[in-house]
Amino acid sequence: MRVSISHQTVQRGFILKKTYYEVCLVVDFSHEERQIIRGRGLLDTKLLDRRPATAKVDDRDDKFELRVRDLMDGREDRFLCATPSKSKIYEEGLLDVLGQMKLWLEDNAETADRTVVEF
């Protein structure tokens, strides 16, 4: 699994332009990892709860969840933060989650062998 994260400054708004700090994420899964994800039915697994800086108060939280299917096939995920500091904190959270995901994929690669324990 190869992870690419970049930061950009963007302005949104037609009349009153506001500056946001965008975090762009691209994950390239190996062929084996893609097979594990599809074979074990892991596409709908939620990786991260998040809420962008542009979210309205009455927006549903599940609208902003990051799921495995959002990262498949080299798709780019873009997330807007209000400050540069929040974008760096978000990046750290992404790296933690993706590190756990790598371990999780390795665990799902094969079924467990027989275990014998004597007490």
C-alpha atoms as one frame of an Amber mdcrd trajectory, in Angstrom:
protein
   0.000   0.000   0.000   1.424   3.340  -1.059  -0.031   6.505   0.474   0.344
   9.982  -1.008  -0.829  13.028   0.971  -0.561  16.594  -0.274  -1.737  19.950
   1.049  -3.180  22.811  -0.982  -4.680  26.192  -0.221  -8.023  26.752  -1.940
 -10.537  29.579  -1.981 -14.257  28.878  -2.046 -17.203  31.181  -2.434 -18.545
  33.344  -5.218 -18.679  36.766  -3.602 -17.138  36.316  -0.174 -14.124  34.147
  -0.866 -12.913  32.128   2.070  -9.597  30.297   2.293  -9.515  26.603   3.195
  -6.664  24.148   3.525  -7.246  21.016   1.507  -5.703  17.633   2.270  -5.551
  15.343  -0.775  -5.139  11.618  -0.184  -4.410   8.897  -2.748  -3.890   5.283
  -1.710  -2.478   2.772  -4.195  -3.292  -0.737  -3.022  -1.289  -3.694  -4.237
  -3.074  -6.357  -6.271  -3.114  -8.654  -3.242  -4.607  -5.952  -0.992  -7.360
  -5.218  -3.526  -8.169  -8.934  -3.690  -8.378  -9.139   0.123 -10.671  -6.102
   0.293 -13.023  -7.378  -2.397 -12.859 -11.053  -1.395 -13.611 -10.430   2.284
 -16.294  -7.796   1.583 -14.427  -4.959   3.297 -15.380  -2.136   0.908 -17.997
  -0.615   3.222 -15.765  -0.606   6.288 -15.589   2.828   7.928 -12.065   4.103
   8.489 -12.640   7.576   9.875 -15.378   9.911  11.133 -14.726  13.449   9.971
 -16.469  16.744   9.330 -15.084  19.279   6.815 -14.821  23.000   7.484 -17.569
  23.660   4.919 -20.138  21.371   6.581 -23.446  22.868   7.604 -24.835  22.327
  11.093 -27.718  20.148   9.905 -25.628  17.915   7.589 -25.686  14.216   8.417
 -22.427  12.917   9.920 -22.480   9.719   7.840 -22.198  11.879   4.712 -18.559
  12.663   5.597 -17.290   9.237   6.722 -14.165   7.915   5.038 -14.727   4.334
   3.882 -12.455   1.823   2.157 -14.468   2.089  -1.084 -13.629   5.815  -1.237
  -9.945   4.952  -1.608 -10.173   2.090  -4.106  -8.891   2.231  -7.684  -6.602
   5.210  -7.086  -9.415   7.657  -6.336  -8.364  10.920  -4.736 -10.020  11.918
  -1.475 -10.119  15.656  -0.757 -10.900  17.084   2.674 -11.172  20.764   3.621
  -9.819  22.084   6.915 -10.257  25.539   8.421  -6.598  26.157   9.389  -3.169
  24.829   8.394  -2.817  23.350  11.883  -6.052  21.375  11.529  -4.902  20.048
   8.153  -1.666  18.765   9.728  -3.588  17.176  12.602  -5.931  15.558  10.070
  -2.912  14.198   8.162  -1.543  12.619  11.361  -4.931  10.988  11.975  -4.992
   9.670   8.401  -1.535   8.143   8.759  -2.556   6.434  12.018  -5.717   5.005
  10.467  -3.943   3.841   7.317  -1.201   2.178   9.381  -3.899   0.279  11.276
  -5.576  -0.574   7.982  -2.356  -2.138   6.673  -2.155  -4.375   9.768  -5.850
  -5.163   9.415  -5.393  -6.214   5.766  -2.508  -8.489   6.744  -4.729 -10.094
   9.397  -7.478 -10.662   6.831  -5.123 -12.228   4.272  -5.414 -15.754   5.663
  -7.478 -17.617   8.176  -5.855 -18.544  11.468  -4.174 -21.889  11.996  -5.042
 -24.296  14.731  -3.979 -23.163  18.209  -3.322 -25.529  21.081  -2.831 -24.135
  24.577  -2.076 -26.073  27.716  -2.788 -24.563  31.128
